[in-house]
Each structure stands twice: as structure tokens, then as C-alpha cells.
């Protein structure tokens, strides 16, 4: 878009450069013509008024040729002329300084010590028509500047401003589209974040439930194991008790049998009589019965 704006801007710059160049050339031409015009005016003035030129040469202190009649003049007249010439030279010098200080060549008479007429010479204070006037150039430059400004504004209004406005509008639309796209992506990212957060929360809840279930299973397994262990211990204790009881019963029975046999033996020895086998068995059974009755009691 900026490349499209280059041709009208280049055209406006070219027009501005041409106008500035023409104004500069006219200014240089006027400055060049001013000294030549002043010199020509001075030479014309001296040619038209030879008497004035002679008087000027006399004022400048240069010798001039005089006629025999003028040489025969009295000394008083010569002294008066020299006195007048010196006064006129002083007045001209004063006028030249005033004219240079003011920036122009103001018109002035030769005054009281004059030579009977005005001079068109530049050095005697008369302004010349060909002199350069800065106010005229300032006015021309103002006109040129106004014209250049109007032309430049017209070119910019016709070629540059519409394209600049279109470029700014396009840039504004592009920025708005980018902002909308960024907002849409932001919303999508927020939705994805919420979805992932929900999944994370669900996974955390599932893990918590699994841990709780595992804890319950562990508690149940622990209770079962403890119960089984307790039951096994009880069964082992009961078995041990039965074994002990059986062993005790066997020991008591063996002891009773031994005691009965010993008693029978002792009794037989005491009575010195033989007891038959059947009688021994009967006695043992009676003794066991008596021992069992005594144990129960």
C-alpha cells in the first residue's frame, strides 16, 4: 500500500523542487542585473550632463581641463568653487553613508553646495529604478509558496489521502481480525483447560475411590485373616487340649492299671494265696471303677 503512494508524492516533490529552482534563478538574475543597471545609469547620467561630470571629477579631487577664459578667472571665484566643491563632497559622502545604512539609494539633492542641478548618479543618493527590492521578492516567494502548498494539498487530497485512509482502514480491520482470532483462540484454550481440569478432577476422584476400595479390601482381608488365624488358633488349642486330655486319661488309666496290678501283687503277697487270672481282671476293673468314681468326685 505504501508503494502505491510513492508516485503522487514524487510528483508533488518534483513540482515543489521546480518552483523553488525557478524562484532561485529569478532571484539570482535580479541580483546580477542590479549592478549592471546601476553602472549603465551612471554612465548615461555622465554622458547627458558633462558639466555635472566635470563637477563630480572636481569634487573627487581629480584635475580637469578648463578653457582659457576659465583659467583667466580671478582667485576669489576659484577659492569659492573649491570651497563649494569641498562642501558638496562632504554632503555627498554623508548622503552615501545614510543611503547604505538604510539599505537603499534614497533620492537627495546636491544641496547648498550644489552644481545647479540634480544627479542621476548612484553615488549621489538618487534611487535607480533597476535596483532590487526585497519586498517584491518576498511577495513573489509568498505567492509561489501558496501555489506550491495548494498544488501539493490538491495532489495529496486526490492521490495520497484516499490510499492512506484505505491503508489505515485495512490495518484497522486486520488488527480487529487479529484481536478476534486471538480472543477465539483464548476461548478455545480456556475450554480445553476446563476440559482437562475436569478430566484431572475425575481421575483424582477415581484414584481416591480406588484407594478407598483398596483400603476397605485391606481391612476386610485383615479381618478375615485375623479371624482365620483366631479360628485356627482356637482349633489348635482345642486339639491340644484334647490331646492333653487323652494323654492324661491314658496316663491315669495306665497308672490305675499299674496301681491295680501292684495292689493285687501286694495283696497276694499279703494273703499268700494265688489269685486266678479272671479274678485279677475283675479286681482291676473294680479298682478302675472306684478310681473313676473318685476322680469324678
C-alpha positions as CSV (number, residue, x, y, z in Angstrom):
1,X,0.0,0.0,0.0
2,X,2.9,2.4,0.8
3,X,4.4,1.6,-2.6
4,X,1.2,2.9,-4.3
5,X,1.7,6.2,-2.5
6,X,5.1,6.9,-3.9
7,X,4.2,8.2,-7.4
8,X,2.0,11.1,-6.3
9,X,4.4,12.0,-3.6
10,X,7.3,12.0,-6.1
11,X,5.2,14.2,-8.4
12,X,4.5,16.7,-5.6
13,X,8.1,16.8,-4.6
14,X,9.2,17.4,-8.2
15,X,6.7,20.3,-8.6
16,X,7.9,21.8,-5.4
17,X,11.6,21.5,-6.5
18,X,10.9,23.1,-9.9
19,X,9.1,26.0,-8.3
20,X,11.9,26.5,-5.8
21,X,14.5,26.3,-8.6
22,X,12.7,28.9,-10.7
23,X,12.4,31.3,-7.7
24,X,16.1,30.9,-7.0
25,X,17.1,31.5,-10.7
26,X,14.9,34.7,-10.8
27,X,16.5,35.9,-7.6
28,X,20.0,35.4,-9.0
29,X,19.0,37.1,-12.3
30,X,17.8,40.1,-10.4
31,X,20.9,40.3,-8.3
32,X,23.1,40.0,-11.4
33,X,21.1,42.7,-13.3
34,X,21.1,45.2,-10.5
35,X,24.9,46.2,-10.6
36,X,24.9,46.3,-14.4
37,X,21.8,48.6,-14.4
38,X,23.4,50.9,-11.8
39,X,26.6,51.2,-13.9
40,X,24.7,51.9,-17.1
41,X,22.6,54.5,-15.4
42,X,25.7,56.2,-14.0
43,X,27.4,56.3,-17.5
44,X,24.2,57.6,-19.1
45,X,24.0,60.4,-16.5
46,X,27.6,61.4,-17.0
47,X,27.1,61.5,-20.8
48,X,23.9,63.5,-20.6
49,X,25.4,66.1,-18.2
50,X,29.1,66.8,-19.0
51,X,29.1,69.7,-16.7
52,X,27.9,67.6,-13.8
53,X,30.6,65.0,-14.6
54,X,33.2,67.8,-14.5
55,X,31.9,69.0,-11.2
56,X,32.0,65.4,-9.9
57,X,35.5,65.0,-11.0
58,X,36.4,68.2,-9.3
59,X,34.7,67.1,-6.2
60,X,36.7,63.8,-6.3
61,X,39.9,65.8,-6.4
62,X,40.8,64.8,-10.0
63,X,42.2,67.5,-12.3
64,X,40.0,68.6,-15.3
65,X,40.8,70.6,-18.3
66,X,39.5,74.2,-18.3
67,X,39.1,76.7,-21.1
68,X,41.4,79.8,-21.3
69,X,38.6,82.0,-20.2
70,X,38.1,80.0,-17.0
71,X,41.8,79.9,-16.4
72,X,41.7,83.8,-16.5
73,X,39.1,83.9,-13.7
74,X,40.0,85.6,-10.5
75,X,41.3,83.8,-7.5
76,X,38.3,84.6,-5.4
77,X,36.0,82.7,-7.7
78,X,38.4,79.7,-7.7
79,X,38.5,79.7,-4.0
80,X,34.7,79.9,-3.8
81,X,34.4,77.0,-6.2
82,X,36.9,74.9,-4.3
83,X,35.0,75.7,-1.1
84,X,31.7,74.8,-2.7
85,X,33.2,71.6,-4.1
86,X,34.6,70.5,-0.7
87,X,31.2,71.2,1.0
88,X,29.4,69.3,-1.8
89,X,31.8,66.3,-1.5
90,X,31.2,66.2,2.3
91,X,27.5,66.3,1.8
92,X,27.6,63.6,-0.9
93,X,29.7,61.4,1.4
94,X,27.2,61.9,4.2
95,X,24.3,61.0,1.9
96,X,26.1,57.9,0.6
97,X,26.6,56.7,4.2
98,X,23.0,57.3,5.1
99,X,21.8,55.6,1.9
100,X,24.0,52.5,2.6
101,X,22.8,52.3,6.2
102,X,19.2,52.4,5.2
103,X,19.7,49.6,2.7
104,X,18.7,51.6,-0.4
105,X,19.6,54.6,-2.6
106,X,17.3,57.4,-1.5
107,X,16.9,60.5,-3.7
108,X,18.7,63.6,-2.5
109,X,19.7,66.9,-4.0
110,X,23.2,68.2,-4.1
111,X,22.0,70.8,-1.7
112,X,23.5,74.1,-0.7
113,X,26.9,73.4,-2.3
114,X,25.3,72.0,-5.4
115,X,26.2,72.5,-9.0
116,X,22.9,73.8,-10.3
117,X,21.1,70.5,-11.0
118,X,20.2,67.0,-9.6
119,X,22.4,64.0,-10.5
120,X,21.2,60.5,-11.5
121,X,24.4,59.0,-10.3
122,X,24.2,56.2,-7.8
123,X,26.9,57.6,-5.6
124,X,25.0,60.9,-5.0
125,X,22.0,59.3,-3.3
126,X,19.4,59.1,-6.1
127,X,17.5,55.8,-6.2
128,X,17.5,53.9,-9.5
129,X,14.5,52.1,-11.0
130,X,16.5,48.9,-11.7
131,X,17.6,48.4,-8.0
132,X,16.5,45.1,-6.3
133,X,13.5,45.4,-3.9
134,X,13.4,42.6,-1.3
135,X,9.8,43.2,-0.6
136,X,8.9,42.3,-4.2
137,X,10.8,39.0,-3.9
138,X,9.2,38.3,-0.6
139,X,5.8,38.8,-2.1
140,X,6.7,36.5,-5.1
141,X,8.0,33.9,-2.7
142,X,4.8,34.1,-0.7
143,X,2.8,33.6,-3.9
144,X,5.0,30.7,-5.0
145,X,4.8,29.1,-1.6
146,X,1.0,29.4,-1.5
147,X,0.7,28.0,-5.0
148,X,3.0,25.1,-4.2
149,X,1.1,24.4,-1.0
150,X,-2.2,24.4,-2.8
151,X,-0.9,22.2,-5.5
152,X,0.6,19.8,-3.0
153,X,-2.6,19.7,-1.0
154,X,-4.6,19.1,-4.1
155,X,-2.3,16.2,-5.2
156,X,-2.3,14.7,-1.7
157,X,-6.1,15.0,-1.5
158,X,-6.6,13.4,-4.9
159,X,-4.0,10.7,-4.8
160,X,-2.5,10.2,-1.3
161,X,-5.2,10.7,1.2
162,X,-7.7,8.1,-0.2
163,X,-4.9,5.5,-0.3
164,X,-3.7,6.5,3.2
165,X,-7.2,6.2,4.5
166,X,-7.7,2.9,2.8
167,X,-4.4,1.6,4.2
168,X,-5.4,2.8,7.7
169,X,-8.8,1.1,7.4
170,X,-7.2,-2.1,6.2
171,X,-4.8,-2.0,9.0
172,X,-7.6,-1.4,11.5
173,X,-9.6,-4.3,10.1
174,X,-6.5,-6.5,10.2
175,X,-5.9,-5.6,13.8
176,X,-9.6,-6.2,14.7
177,X,-9.4,-9.6,12.9
178,X,-6.3,-10.5,14.8
179,X,-7.8,-9.5,18.1
180,X,-11.0,-11.5,17.3
181,X,-8.8,-14.5,16.3
182,X,-6.8,-14.2,19.5
183,X,-9.9,-13.9,21.6
184,X,-11.3,-17.1,19.9
185,X,-8.1,-19.0,20.5
186,X,-8.1,-17.8,24.1
187,X,-11.7,-19.0,24.5
188,X,-10.8,-22.4,22.9
189,X,-7.7,-22.6,25.2
190,X,-9.9,-21.8,28.2
191,X,-12.4,-24.5,27.2
192,X,-9.6,-27.1,26.7
193,X,-8.1,-26.1,30.0
194,X,-11.5,-26.6,31.7
195,X,-12.0,-29.9,30.0
196,X,-8.5,-31.1,31.0
197,X,-9.1,-29.8,34.6
198,X,-12.4,-31.8,34.7
199,X,-10.6,-34.9,33.5
200,X,-7.9,-34.4,36.1
201,X,-10.5,-34.0,38.8
202,X,-12.3,-37.1,37.6
203,X,-9.1,-39.1,37.6
204,X,-8.2,-37.8,41.0
205,X,-11.7,-38.9,42.2
206,X,-11.3,-42.3,40.6
207,X,-7.9,-42.7,42.2
208,X,-9.4,-41.7,45.6
209,X,-12.2,-44.2,45.2
210,X,-9.7,-46.9,44.2
211,X,-7.6,-46.2,47.2
212,X,-10.7,-46.2,49.5
213,X,-11.8,-49.5,48.0
214,X,-8.3,-50.9,48.4
215,X,-8.3,-49.8,52.0
216,X,-11.6,-51.4,52.6
217,X,-10.4,-54.6,50.9
218,X,-7.3,-54.5,53.1
219,X,-9.4,-54.0,56.2
220,X,-11.7,-56.9,55.1
221,X,-8.7,-59.1,54.3
222,X,-7.1,-58.2,57.5
223,X,-10.2,-59.0,59.5
224,X,-10.6,-62.3,57.6
225,X,-7.0,-63.2,58.2
226,X,-7.3,-62.4,61.8
227,X,-10.5,-64.3,62.1
228,X,-9.0,-67.3,60.3
229,X,-5.9,-67.1,62.5
230,X,-8.0,-66.9,65.6
231,X,-10.1,-69.8,64.5
232,X,-7.0,-71.8,63.6
233,X,-5.5,-70.9,67.0
234,X,-8.7,-72.0,68.7
235,X,-8.8,-75.2,66.8
236,X,-5.2,-75.9,67.6
237,X,-5.8,-75.1,71.2
238,X,-8.8,-77.4,71.3
239,X,-6.8,-80.1,69.6
240,X,-4.0,-79.6,72.0
241,X,-6.5,-79.7,74.9
242,X,-8.0,-82.9,73.5
243,X,-4.5,-84.4,73.1
244,X,-3.7,-83.4,76.6
245,X,-6.9,-84.8,77.9
246,X,-6.4,-88.0,76.1
247,X,-2.8,-88.2,77.3
248,X,-4.0,-87.5,80.8
249,X,-6.7,-90.2,80.5
250,X,-4.2,-92.6,79.1
251,X,-1.7,-91.8,81.8
252,X,-4.4,-92.1,84.5
253,X,-5.6,-95.4,83.0
254,X,-2.0,-96.8,82.8
255,X,-1.3,-95.6,86.3
256,X,-4.5,-97.2,87.5
257,X,-3.7,-100.4,85.9
258,X,-0.2,-100.3,87.3
259,X,-1.6,-99.4,90.7
260,X,-4.2,-102.2,90.5
261,X,-1.5,-104.7,89.4
262,X,0.7,-103.5,92.2
263,X,-2.1,-103.7,94.7
264,X,-3.1,-107.2,93.6
265,X,0.5,-108.2,93.8
266,X,0.8,-106.8,97.2
267,X,-2.5,-108.3,98.3
268,X,-1.5,-111.7,97.0
269,X,1.7,-111.4,98.8
270,X,-0.1,-110.4,101.9
271,X,-2.6,-113.2,101.9
272,X,-0.1,-115.6,100.4
273,X,-2.6,-117.0,98.1
274,X,-2.8,-117.4,94.5
275,X,-5.5,-115.4,92.6
276,X,-6.7,-116.6,89.2
277,X,-6.4,-114.6,86.1
278,X,-10.0,-113.9,85.9
279,X,-10.1,-112.7,89.5
280,X,-7.2,-110.3,88.8
281,X,-9.1,-108.8,85.8
282,X,-12.2,-108.4,87.9
283,X,-10.3,-106.7,90.7
284,X,-8.6,-104.4,88.2
285,X,-12.0,-103.4,86.8
286,X,-13.4,-102.7,90.2
287,X,-10.3,-100.7,91.1
288,X,-10.6,-98.6,88.0
289,X,-14.3,-98.1,88.6
290,X,-13.5,-96.9,92.1
291,X,-10.7,-94.6,90.8
292,X,-13.0,-93.2,88.1
293,X,-15.7,-92.5,90.7
294,X,-13.2,-90.9,93.0
295,X,-11.8,-88.7,90.2
296,X,-15.2,-87.5,89.2
297,X,-16.0,-86.7,92.7
